[in-house]
Structures are given as structure tokens and as C-alpha cells.
Amino acid sequence: MYERYGTNVADGRRMKRMLEYEYREIRFPRGTSRSATRQALTEQAEYGKWELARVRLFPDGSRSVTLRRKILRQLRLM
């Protein structure tokens, strides 16, 4: 998983923020139209809060789409 750290000095104490992502891979078979693929990805983005991470087009015409979304964690005081 990808992690990004940052610090926040809001109230004089140092806080640690971690951004983590979860991933989902969706495969679209050959013959799936671009508009149908776009529609499915739009629904995932709207209702599941997923964002596009990677698209792979294979020689046989199938597509592999990797989506990601942030995992929100509570801030930890250090």
C-alpha cells in the first residue's frame, strides 16, 4: 500500500497523518464498448468514491482497470 505522512501543528502538539489506499481491479472482456466501460467506472466513482489508478489494454481487446480510494484513519497524537 502507498502511504504518505504529514504533520499538523494545530494545537501545539505534533500529529501524524497517514494516507493509505485500497485497490480494486475490474476486468472488462473483449467486445465491451468504451461507453459501457465509462458508465461502469462513472458509477464506481460516484457511489463508491473510487478514482482511476491505471488502465491496461491487452492484445486480445480486454481491459484491466485498477481503481483506488483513500482509507481514512483517525489521527494519532505523538
N, C-alpha and C positions, 0 to 999 in steps of 0.2 A: 504494500500500500504506500501511497505517496503521502508524506507528512510535511507540513510546513509549520514552523514555530515563529511566534512573535511575542513581544512583551507589551504590557499595558501598565502604565504607572498612573492609574486613575486616582487612587486614594492613598498614595504613598507606599503601597505595598506592590511588590512585583508579581504579576500574574503571568502564567504560561498558557498560551493558546495553541491548540493542535488542530490542524485541518487534516482530516482523513477522508478518503473517498472509498465508496464501494462501487464495484463494476458489474455490469450485466452485458452479456454478449447475445445478440439476436442474429440468427441466420435467415436470410431470405432466399428461397430457391430460385433457380433459373426460371425465367418467364414471369416473375413478379414485376409489375410495371413500376416505373420510377414514382408515379403519382401514388400508388398504393403503399410503397415503401415510405414516401414522405408523410402520408396520412398516419401510418402506424407510428412513426417516430415523433410526429407532432403530438399525438395523444400521449405518448410516454413522457414527453417534455412537459405538457400541460398538467397532467394529473399525477404523475409520479415524480415530478421535479428532476428528471434526468436530463443530462446535457450530452451532446455528442463528443466522444473522445477520439474515435477512429472508425474509418470505413475502409474495408478491403474488398476489392472486386477480384474474383477468381476467374481463371481462364474458361471455366465451364459456364460462366454467366451468373453464378450465385454471388450473393453479397454477405459479408460478415460485418455487422455494425456493433461497435463497443460503445456503451453508454456509461456515464459515471454520475454520481451525485455525492454531495458532501454528507458526511456523518457528523452531526452536531454533538459535541461533547460539552459537558459542563466545565467551566474554567476552574483550574486548580490554583490555589494560593501557594506561593513558595515562601 
